[in-house]
């Protein structure tokens, strides 16, 4: 679905039919996160990560951190591979271990 910021995101949901006004983000949240607001979609990296990385083993957890006195919000996205654990480095590239396994499989197939 298209977010309020104009990006495609599988975690965003809205229902505005027949007078309803329901907007929500269904990404996994850190329990200590600030409540989600539609304006957070403009600062969120999740649509870019999902567009760049199509791994079925990718899990994303979003944390919204409110700034001092409630001004300035920040969206932090943590990525996990369900097979190998936390992803370090660029999340858009994905899990280094999964990428190495895919490269090895490709090399065996081409030899």
N, C-alpha and C positions, 0 to 999 in steps of 0.2 A: 504494500500500500504506500502511497505517496505521503511523506511526512509534511508537517507545516512548513519546513524549510525547503521542500521541493525534491528531496532525495527519496529513492525507493528503499524501503526497509521492511523486512519480514516481521520484525518485532512490533511495529507500530500498528495500532488498530483504532479506527474511529467509526462511530455510528451516528450519523446525523440525519437519518431518515425519520419521517413522521414526527418531527419535533424533538427527537432525542438529541442529546448533546453529550456524547460519550467519547472521550479521547483517552488512550492509554498506551503506555509502552510495556510490552510483555517480555522485555529482556530480563534476565536474571539479575536481581538486585542484591547488593550487599545490605544486610539488615541495618547497618548504621548509616545508610545513605539518606540524603535529604529527599523529600517527596518529589516525584517527577512532575515537570511542567512542560507544556507544548513548546515553549521557547528553548528547552534543552536540546531539542532535535537539531538546531542549528550548530551546536557545539559538539555534537556526538560523532565519534569516529566509526561507529558500527556499520553504517551503510557502505562506507569506503572499504572497510575490512572485508565485509561479505562480498563486495563486488570483486575484490582482488584475490580472495582466498575461498575456494569452493570445497575445502576439505570436509568430509562428513564427520571427522573426528574433532572439529573445532567447536569449542564452547566459549562463549563470551559472558563476562560478568561486568555489569556497569555499576559505577558508584558515582553519585552526584554529591559534590562537596560544595556547601554554601560558603561564601566568602565572609569576611569580617562584617559583622552587624547585618548580615543578610544581603549584602551587595556583592555582585559578581559571583556567578556560579560556575563550577568547573565539572566537566564530565570526564571521568577516568574509566578506561576500558581495559580489563585484564583478560588475557586469553589463555586457554588451557587446551591441551591435546588429551583426549580421553585415553589414548594409548601410552603416551610418554610423559605426561605431566605439564607443568607450566611452560609457556612459550616465552623464551627470552629473545631479545632483539626486536626486529620489525615484525609486528603481528601480521601485516599484509603478506609477508613471505610465507608464514606458517611455521610449522614444527620442523626443525632441522632434521630430526631423526626420521620423520615421515618422508621428507624430501629426499634424504639419502636412500631410503628403502625404495622409493619410486624410481630414482636414478639407476639403482642397481638392477631393478626389474627390467627397466628399459634397455640397459646395456646387455643383459642376458637375452632379451628378446631379439635384439639386433645382431647378436653374434652368431 
